[in-house]
Structures are given as structure tokens and as C-alpha cells.
Amino acid sequence: MIMSERPQFDLARRLRSENHPTLGEVFTFLSGLYFRGKLAYANVFAQPAPRMSGVLVITPNRGLVPAASPIGIEDLRDFGTVDIDEDDPRYREPLERDVTKLAKKLTAECEVVLLGSVATGKYVDILLAHFGKQLRFPADFVGRGDMSRGGLLLRCAVDRNELPYISVAGPVRKGKRPAKLEPRRYTK
């Protein structure tokens, strides 16, 4: 829908214009609550070093890209040509390249917080190989599905309530499903 010439909503028009939306805006549209929550949370709590982006997105074929990077329709088409599969070098090599560069810049005190799925190897295996115990994730993710994680992150961003993190290298990445979040309405 967003790539068609027909839609006239703002994001679709900007994607086809010179005034491109950001990667974060486009991925939020494409994945809804889950990415919206991740982006809002990361923007509130990221503490990057000077001149570094604190909010990076794993892309299908460009490695780690700052969420604030503008993208156009051709970029989106390019993303669509590659599956996120750890055995596909078109996905793995750019991610390995960027993760290697980032790992070299980190001090021992730095934490890399993964707000994506920690139950799948397609991200975790590559990231763990480079970040080790510095790779962390919110403990409250254990047992939650995508939408629940997105809702939790959005709620925490709005409330300015940072979650506790645990190591991805630890033993607890899957667990019993927690109780559902209480419904909440947000106003702009």
C-alpha cells in the first residue's frame, strides 16, 4: 500500500518525494505498535556517546542504520529484495560489518540494549558474537509476544520508566507468559 502511487497520506507522499521520511517513521507504519513502542522507548532512554546514534535499526541489507536516516521508495524496494536470514550473506555481511565497527567503539561500561526478539538467532547470534555480555534486553520481555512488548515499551516511554535489563547471554530468554497489560488510552 505505501509503495503504490495511489495513496495520498503524508507518509506515502513523502516516501515518493524529495522530503523523505525517516527509517523509523516508515518501519513504525509497516509494523505498527511493536516498532512504535521500540522507537519511542529507544528515543527516550538511549544514551549514546557524542557523535553516535543511540537508536539503530537492523535492516535487511544495509546492516545497522540510524532510525533518523531518511529513506525513499527505492530504499524500501531494496529492503524488500532480501530476507532477514542469518545464512543469507546479503543480510549477514552488512550487519556483521556494522556490529564489528560498533563493538570496537564501545567501552567496557557500555551496554547495547536489544529491543527486538531475543528468542531468534537471526539477530541474537550475530550480536552476541560481537557484544557478549554487553548485549542486554529488558527482563520484562521474557514470555511476551511482539505486540505486548510494543505496548510495554510505549507505556514505559510515556511514563519515563526505564525497564531493568538482563544479559542476552544469560539462561532466561524464554519463559511463562506474563499477565496482559491493562488497556490504556493515549492522547497526542
BELPELIN-V116479 format. One record per backbone hydrogen bond with DSSP energy under -0.5 kcal/mol. CO is the residue of the C=O (numbers start at 0). NH is the residue of the N-H. If there is no record, write none. Layout:
<<CO NH> <CO NH>>
This chain:
<<0 3> <8 12> <9 13> <10 14> <11 15> <12 15> <13 16> <14 72> <17 19> <20 70> <21 25> <22 26> <23 27> <24 28> <25 29> <26 30> <27 31> <30 33> <31 35> <32 36> <33 37> <34 38> <35 39> <36 40> <37 41> <38 42> <39 43> <40 44> <41 45> <48 51> <53 55> <54 66> <56 58> <56 64> <62 58> <62 64> <64 56> <65 68> <66 23> <68 22> <70 20> <71 75> <72 76> <73 77> <74 78> <75 79> <77 80> <78 81> <82 84> <84 87> <86 88> <87 90> <87 91> <88 92> <90 94> <91 95> <92 96> <93 97> <94 98> <95 99> <96 100> <97 101> <98 102> <99 103> <100 104> <101 104> <101 105> <102 105> <106 109> <110 112> <111 113> <111 135> <112 114> <119 122> <119 123> <120 124> <120 125> <122 126> <123 127> <124 128> <125 129> <126 129> <126 130> <127 131> <130 133> <131 134> <133 111> <133 135> <134 167> <134 168> <135 113> <136 165> <137 140> <138 141> <140 143> <144 148> <145 149> <146 150> <147 151> <148 152> <149 153> <150 154> <151 155> <152 156> <153 157> <154 158> <155 159> <155 160> <156 159> <159 161> <163 138> <165 136> <166 169> <170 172>>
